Amino acid sequence: MDRTWIEENARPLGDTDDIVMAAREASVIGIGETTREAAEIDRQRNVLFQRLVLEAGYRILVVPDDAGVAGRMDDFAGGRRNDVRDVVKSAWKPNQSRSVEDLLVWIRAFNDGRPEDPVRVKGNRPATAEPRHYDEVLDFARDSDPVVAGRLEELYGVIRTAHDTAEHLQIHHGTHPGRPFADRAREAVELLEALPTPSGRNPVLDTAGLILAYHETSVAASFDFHELSRSVAERVIGYREQSGEKIVYLDGVALTGVMTAMETAVKPDAYFRSAGSRLRECFGGGYLSVLMAFGHGTIRGGMRIPVPPADYAERGLLDAGTDGLALDLRFAPDGGWADRTAKVRIIAGVYDPAEDAAHRVEVRSLKETADFLTFVPEISETEFVR
């Protein structure tokens, strides 16, 4: 651990001048968090985003959510709707936070009076099933066949809970009812296919198919991180090519980091190439990667995350004794601390302090993975909306 290099090159945590300066010459910047549950990282991310908009001309925000949710966020940001709390509550669970709400409110204020130069919000994946889709299917079934409707209510009553607590998290927490949700969704489609429809094709089959696809591609089923990474990169590249605007892409560092082969705790031994690696291949130095890391602290429900082991990159940063720092890794010496194999902690929904060692990625080189690193020594629980 080259503590001297860190001490000589570290800037205060809030000093992101180097990032903003580099971003002026780039076209896409990925901001990758190692947890989505830290209030300090939330604030840090929002402030950096605002600087990128105000000082570096970034005009598209790509959020880790589907196109339907992002469309509602964009409508609020553009002044076409006013229910920001409802919009945030409709998002993917980790995005239902006060910090996301604050970010949308800030974007709306920025956009006010700038109809020709707004910040737009886009999703990192296509539109998918939402709770309202289950109700659409059930309403049709109740009018068609009460017996089938009763069975659908049983099936959908179970699987729609995945929109509040993902199926793989239910399995992790020991609350899963047993039968895979995809199997239940498939039975629902089969029931609907058997219903007589005098006017022709059943009008809700496509909706039921959307629900089935949601569960068939979940982390608990056949989720493919390689395909997700490829799809995300293609969407970001498409946004850039279609608009010509500069893009801030927010996500977990497992996707934004520049890594050719990595695995996650929810799919161990399933190695995939990150979206950030694909974006670097496409944009070269026009893609910047920012890694937002932390040392230890508290997340949901008071869960304590311990100080990382000695062989983690974060431990060395903690031992440097700062109140937080920002590092430009681009010019770190070859073979030094930032250019060696390193473990980096990643906290997802399946985190268990008793299995802390499983919640990390191993990168070949920090300076290859990220151009910039920010570090918060201790985190506290992020605030979610009610």
C-alpha positions as CSV (number, residue, x, y, z in Angstrom):
1,M,0.0,0.0,0.0
2,D,1.7,3.2,-1.1
3,R,0.3,5.5,1.6
4,T,2.7,8.2,0.7
5,W,1.3,8.5,-2.9
6,I,-2.3,8.7,-1.5
7,E,-1.4,11.4,1.0
8,E,0.5,13.4,-1.6
9,N,-2.3,13.2,-4.3
10,A,-5.5,13.1,-2.3
11,R,-7.9,16.1,-2.5
12,P,-10.6,16.8,0.0
13,L,-13.8,14.7,-0.6
14,G,-15.8,17.7,-1.8
15,D,-13.1,18.8,-4.2
16,T,-14.2,17.4,-7.6
17,D,-12.5,20.0,-9.7
18,D,-10.3,17.4,-11.5
19,I,-13.4,15.3,-12.4
20,V,-15.2,18.3,-13.8
21,M,-12.2,19.5,-15.7
22,A,-11.8,16.0,-17.3
23,A,-15.5,15.8,-17.9
24,R,-15.4,18.9,-20.1
25,E,-13.4,16.9,-22.6
26,A,-15.4,13.7,-22.3
27,S,-18.8,12.8,-23.7
28,V,-20.1,10.1,-21.2
29,I,-19.2,9.8,-17.5
30,G,-20.2,6.8,-15.4
31,I,-20.7,7.4,-11.7
32,G,-20.5,4.0,-10.0
33,E,-21.5,3.5,-6.4
34,T,-20.4,0.6,-4.2
35,T,-23.6,0.8,-2.3
36,R,-27.0,2.4,-3.0
37,E,-27.7,2.8,0.8
38,A,-25.4,5.5,2.0
39,A,-26.6,9.0,2.6
40,E,-23.2,10.4,2.2
41,I,-22.6,8.9,-1.2
42,D,-26.1,10.0,-2.3
43,R,-25.2,13.6,-1.5
44,Q,-21.8,13.3,-3.1
45,R,-23.3,11.9,-6.3
46,N,-26.0,14.6,-6.5
47,V,-23.5,17.4,-6.0
48,L,-21.2,16.0,-8.7
49,F,-24.0,15.6,-11.1
50,Q,-25.1,19.2,-10.6
51,R,-21.5,20.4,-11.3
52,L,-21.4,18.3,-14.4
53,V,-24.6,20.0,-15.7
54,L,-23.6,23.5,-14.7
55,E,-19.9,23.5,-15.6
56,A,-19.4,20.8,-18.1
57,G,-22.5,20.8,-20.2
58,Y,-24.0,17.4,-19.5
59,R,-27.7,17.2,-20.5
60,I,-28.8,13.6,-20.2
61,L,-29.1,11.6,-17.0
62,V,-29.3,7.8,-17.4
63,V,-30.7,6.3,-14.3
64,P,-30.6,2.6,-13.2
65,D,-34.3,2.0,-13.9
66,D,-36.6,1.0,-16.7
67,A,-37.8,3.3,-19.5
68,G,-41.3,3.6,-18.0
69,V,-40.0,4.9,-14.7
70,A,-37.5,7.2,-16.4
71,G,-40.2,8.6,-18.6
72,R,-42.2,9.6,-15.5
73,M,-39.0,11.2,-14.0
74,D,-38.4,13.0,-17.3
75,D,-42.0,14.3,-17.3
76,F,-41.6,15.7,-13.8
77,A,-38.2,17.2,-14.7
78,G,-39.8,18.8,-17.7
79,G,-42.7,20.3,-15.9
80,R,-45.3,17.9,-17.4
81,R,-46.4,16.5,-14.1
82,N,-46.1,17.6,-10.5
83,D,-46.3,14.4,-8.4
84,V,-42.6,13.8,-7.7
85,R,-43.3,11.7,-4.7
86,D,-45.5,9.3,-6.6
87,V,-42.9,9.2,-9.4
88,V,-40.1,8.2,-7.0
89,K,-42.3,5.7,-5.2
90,S,-42.9,4.0,-8.6
91,A,-39.2,3.5,-9.2
92,W,-37.0,0.5,-8.6
93,K,-36.7,0.0,-4.8
94,P,-33.1,1.4,-4.4
95,N,-34.2,4.5,-6.3
96,Q,-37.1,5.3,-3.9
97,S,-34.9,7.6,-1.9
98,R,-35.0,11.2,-0.8
99,S,-31.8,11.8,-2.7
100,V,-33.4,10.8,-6.0
101,E,-36.4,13.0,-5.2
102,D,-34.0,15.9,-4.5
103,L,-32.1,15.3,-7.7
104,L,-35.3,15.4,-9.8
105,V,-36.5,18.6,-8.0
106,W,-33.1,20.2,-8.8
107,I,-33.3,19.1,-12.5
108,R,-36.8,20.6,-12.7
109,A,-35.6,23.9,-11.3
110,F,-32.6,23.9,-13.7
111,N,-35.0,23.2,-16.7
112,D,-37.4,25.9,-15.8
113,G,-37.1,28.6,-18.4
114,R,-34.7,26.4,-20.5
115,P,-37.0,24.7,-23.0
116,E,-34.3,24.7,-25.6
117,D,-31.6,23.3,-23.3
118,P,-33.1,20.9,-20.8
119,V,-31.6,18.0,-18.8
120,R,-33.5,14.8,-19.9
121,V,-33.8,11.6,-17.9
122,K,-33.5,8.2,-19.6
123,G,-33.6,4.6,-18.3
124,N,-30.8,2.1,-18.6
125,R,-33.2,-0.7,-19.6
126,P,-36.5,-1.0,-21.5
127,A,-39.9,-0.6,-20.0
128,T,-41.0,-3.6,-18.0
129,A,-44.0,-4.9,-16.0
130,E,-45.3,-2.6,-13.2
131,P,-48.0,-3.3,-10.5
132,R,-50.7,-1.6,-12.6
133,H,-50.3,-4.3,-15.2
134,Y,-51.5,-7.0,-12.8
135,D,-54.6,-5.0,-12.2
136,E,-55.3,-4.7,-15.9
137,V,-55.2,-8.4,-16.4
138,L,-57.3,-9.1,-13.3
139,D,-60.0,-6.5,-14.4
140,F,-60.3,-8.3,-17.7
141,A,-60.5,-11.7,-16.1
142,R,-63.2,-10.7,-13.6
143,D,-65.4,-9.7,-16.5
144,S,-64.6,-12.9,-18.5
145,D,-64.5,-15.7,-16.0
146,P,-64.8,-15.3,-12.2
147,V,-63.3,-18.7,-11.6
148,V,-60.2,-18.0,-13.7
149,A,-60.0,-14.5,-12.1
150,G,-59.9,-16.1,-8.6
151,R,-57.0,-18.3,-9.6
152,L,-55.2,-15.3,-11.2
153,E,-55.7,-13.3,-8.0
154,E,-54.0,-16.1,-6.1
155,L,-51.0,-16.2,-8.5
156,Y,-50.6,-12.5,-8.9
157,G,-51.1,-11.8,-5.3
158,V,-47.9,-13.7,-4.6
159,I,-45.7,-12.6,-7.4
160,R,-46.5,-8.9,-7.5
161,T,-44.7,-8.8,-4.1
162,A,-41.5,-8.9,-6.1
163,H,-42.1,-5.2,-7.0
164,D,-41.7,-4.4,-3.3
165,T,-39.1,-7.0,-2.3
166,A,-37.3,-8.7,-5.2
167,E,-37.7,-12.5,-5.4
168,H,-34.0,-13.2,-4.9
169,L,-34.2,-11.1,-1.7
170,Q,-37.2,-13.0,-0.5
171,I,-35.2,-16.2,-1.0
172,H,-32.2,-14.6,0.9
173,H,-34.4,-13.5,3.8
174,G,-36.3,-16.8,4.0
175,T,-39.7,-15.4,3.2
176,H,-40.1,-16.9,-0.3
177,P,-43.3,-19.0,-0.6
178,G,-41.5,-21.8,-2.5
179,R,-42.8,-22.1,-6.1
180,P,-40.8,-19.9,-8.5
181,F,-42.5,-16.7,-9.5
182,A,-41.9,-17.3,-13.1
183,D,-43.8,-20.6,-12.9
184,R,-46.8,-18.8,-11.4
185,A,-46.6,-16.1,-14.1
186,R,-46.5,-18.8,-16.8
187,E,-49.6,-20.5,-15.3
188,A,-51.4,-17.2,-15.5
189,V,-50.6,-16.8,-19.2
190,E,-51.8,-20.4,-19.8
191,L,-55.1,-19.6,-18.0
192,L,-55.6,-16.5,-20.1
193,E,-54.8,-18.3,-23.3
194,A,-57.6,-20.8,-22.6
195,L,-60.3,-18.1,-22.0
196,P,-62.8,-17.7,-24.9
197,T,-62.5,-14.3,-26.5
198,P,-65.4,-13.7,-29.0
199,S,-63.7,-10.6,-30.5
200,G,-60.5,-12.5,-31.3
201,R,-57.2,-12.5,-29.5
202,N,-57.3,-11.9,-25.7
203,P,-56.5,-8.2,-25.3
204,V,-54.4,-8.7,-22.1
205,L,-52.2,-11.5,-23.3
206,D,-49.4,-9.1,-24.2
207,T,-49.7,-7.6,-20.7
208,A,-49.5,-11.0,-19.1
209,G,-46.5,-11.8,-21.3
210,L,-44.8,-8.6,-20.0
211,I,-45.4,-9.8,-16.5
212,L,-44.0,-13.3,-17.3
213,A,-40.9,-11.7,-18.9
214,Y,-40.4,-9.7,-15.8
215,H,-40.2,-12.8,-13.6
216,E,-38.4,-15.0,-16.1
217,T,-35.5,-12.5,-16.4
218,S,-35.3,-11.7,-12.6
219,V,-32.1,-12.3,-10.6
220,A,-33.9,-15.3,-9.0
221,A,-34.6,-16.9,-12.4
222,S,-32.3,-16.7,-15.4
223,F,-30.9,-13.2,-15.0
224,D,-28.0,-12.6,-17.3
225,F,-25.6,-10.0,-16.2
226,H,-23.7,-10.3,-19.5
227,E,-26.8,-9.5,-21.5
228,L,-27.7,-6.7,-19.1
229,S,-24.3,-5.1,-19.4
230,R,-24.4,-5.3,-23.2
231,S,-28.0,-3.9,-23.3
232,V,-27.1,-1.0,-21.0
233,A,-24.1,0.0,-23.0
234,E,-26.0,-0.1,-26.2
235,R,-28.7,2.1,-24.7
236,V,-26.2,4.7,-23.5
237,I,-24.4,4.7,-26.8
238,G,-27.7,5.1,-28.6
239,Y,-28.7,8.0,-26.5
240,R,-25.4,9.7,-27.3
241,E,-25.7,9.0,-31.0
242,Q,-29.3,10.1,-31.2
243,S,-29.0,13.3,-29.2
244,G,-25.4,14.4,-29.5
245,E,-25.7,15.4,-25.8
246,K,-23.2,14.6,-23.0
247,I,-24.4,11.9,-20.7
248,V,-24.1,11.1,-17.0
249,Y,-24.8,7.4,-16.3
250,L,-25.5,6.5,-12.7
251,D,-25.4,2.9,-11.6
252,G,-23.4,0.4,-9.4
253,V,-19.7,0.2,-10.1
254,A,-20.1,-3.4,-11.3
255,L,-21.7,-1.8,-14.4
256,T,-20.0,1.6,-14.7
257,G,-16.5,0.4,-13.9
258,V,-14.2,-0.6,-16.7
259,M,-13.8,-4.4,-16.2
260,T,-13.6,-7.2,-18.7
261,A,-14.5,-10.0,-16.3
262,M,-16.2,-9.7,-13.0
263,E,-18.8,-11.5,-10.8
264,T,-21.3,-10.4,-8.2
265,A,-22.5,-11.8,-4.9
266,V,-25.9,-12.7,-6.3
267,K,-24.4,-14.6,-9.2
268,P,-21.0,-16.0,-8.1
269,D,-18.9,-17.5,-10.8
270,A,-21.0,-15.9,-13.5
271,Y,-18.4,-13.6,-15.0
272,F,-19.4,-10.8,-17.3
273,R,-17.9,-7.8,-19.1
274,S,-19.1,-4.5,-17.6
275,A,-21.1,-1.9,-19.5
276,G,-18.2,0.5,-18.6
277,S,-15.8,-1.7,-20.5
278,R,-18.0,-1.5,-23.5
279,L,-18.4,2.3,-23.2
280,R,-14.6,2.7,-23.0
281,E,-14.3,0.6,-26.1
282,C,-16.8,2.8,-27.9
283,F,-15.7,6.2,-26.7
284,G,-12.1,5.7,-25.7
285,G,-11.0,8.5,-23.4
286,G,-14.4,10.1,-24.0
287,Y,-15.8,7.8,-21.3
288,L,-14.8,8.5,-17.7
289,S,-15.4,6.2,-14.8
290,V,-15.8,7.5,-11.3
291,L,-15.8,5.0,-8.4
292,M,-17.5,6.1,-5.1
293,A,-16.3,3.9,-2.3
294,F,-16.6,3.9,1.5
295,G,-15.0,2.3,4.6
296,H,-17.6,1.2,7.0
297,G,-20.9,2.3,8.6
298,T,-24.6,1.6,8.9
299,I,-27.2,0.8,6.3
300,R,-30.8,-0.3,6.3
301,G,-32.4,-1.2,9.6
302,G,-29.2,-0.3,11.5
303,M,-27.2,-3.1,9.8
304,R,-23.5,-2.5,10.5
305,I,-20.9,-2.9,7.8
306,P,-17.5,-3.6,9.4
307,V,-14.1,-2.1,8.7
308,P,-12.8,-3.9,5.6
309,P,-10.0,-6.5,5.8
310,A,-6.4,-5.5,5.3
311,D,-6.3,-6.7,1.7
312,Y,-9.2,-4.4,0.5
313,A,-8.5,-1.1,-1.3
314,E,-10.8,0.7,1.2
315,R,-8.7,-0.4,4.1
316,G,-5.7,1.4,2.8
317,L,-7.7,4.5,2.3
318,L,-9.1,4.3,5.9
319,D,-5.6,3.8,7.2
320,A,-4.5,7.0,5.5
321,G,-6.5,8.7,8.2
322,T,-8.4,11.3,6.2
323,D,-12.0,12.6,6.6
324,G,-12.7,11.5,3.1
325,L,-10.8,12.1,-0.2
326,A,-10.9,12.3,-4.0
327,L,-8.1,10.8,-6.1
328,D,-7.3,11.2,-9.7
329,L,-6.1,7.6,-10.6
330,R,-5.2,8.4,-14.3
331,F,-1.7,9.4,-13.4
332,A,-1.0,6.9,-10.6
333,P,2.4,5.2,-11.1
334,D,2.5,1.9,-13.0
335,G,2.8,-1.0,-10.6
336,G,1.9,1.2,-7.6
337,W,-1.0,0.9,-5.2
338,A,-3.6,1.9,-7.8
339,D,-2.2,-0.4,-10.4
340,R,-2.3,-3.7,-8.5
341,T,-5.0,-6.4,-8.1
342,A,-7.4,-5.1,-5.5
343,K,-10.6,-6.1,-3.7
344,V,-13.4,-3.5,-3.6
345,R,-16.4,-4.0,-1.4
346,I,-19.9,-3.9,-3.0
347,I,-23.0,-3.9,-0.9
348,A,-26.2,-5.0,-2.6
349,G,-29.6,-6.1,-1.2
350,V,-28.3,-9.6,-0.3
351,Y,-25.6,-8.3,2.0
352,D,-25.0,-10.2,5.2
353,P,-22.4,-9.0,7.6
354,A,-21.7,-12.6,8.6
355,E,-20.6,-13.2,4.9
356,D,-18.9,-9.9,4.4
357,A,-16.0,-11.4,2.4
358,A,-18.5,-12.5,-0.3
359,H,-19.6,-9.0,-1.0
360,R,-16.7,-7.7,-3.1
361,V,-15.2,-7.6,-6.5
362,E,-11.6,-8.2,-7.4
363,V,-10.2,-5.8,-10.0
364,R,-7.0,-6.2,-11.9
365,S,-6.1,-2.6,-11.4
366,L,-8.0,0.3,-9.8
367,K,-6.6,2.8,-12.4
368,E,-8.0,0.6,-15.2
369,T,-11.4,0.3,-13.5
370,A,-11.9,3.9,-12.6
371,D,-10.3,7.2,-13.7
372,F,-11.3,8.9,-10.4
373,L,-12.1,7.5,-6.9
374,T,-13.9,9.2,-4.1
375,F,-13.9,7.8,-0.6
376,V,-16.2,8.3,2.5
377,P,-14.7,6.8,5.6
378,E,-18.0,6.1,7.4
379,I,-21.6,6.0,6.0
380,S,-25.0,6.3,7.4
381,E,-28.4,4.9,6.2
382,T,-30.0,6.6,3.3
383,E,-33.5,8.0,3.7
384,F,-36.2,6.4,1.6
385,V,-39.5,8.1,0.8
386,R,-42.7,6.9,2.4
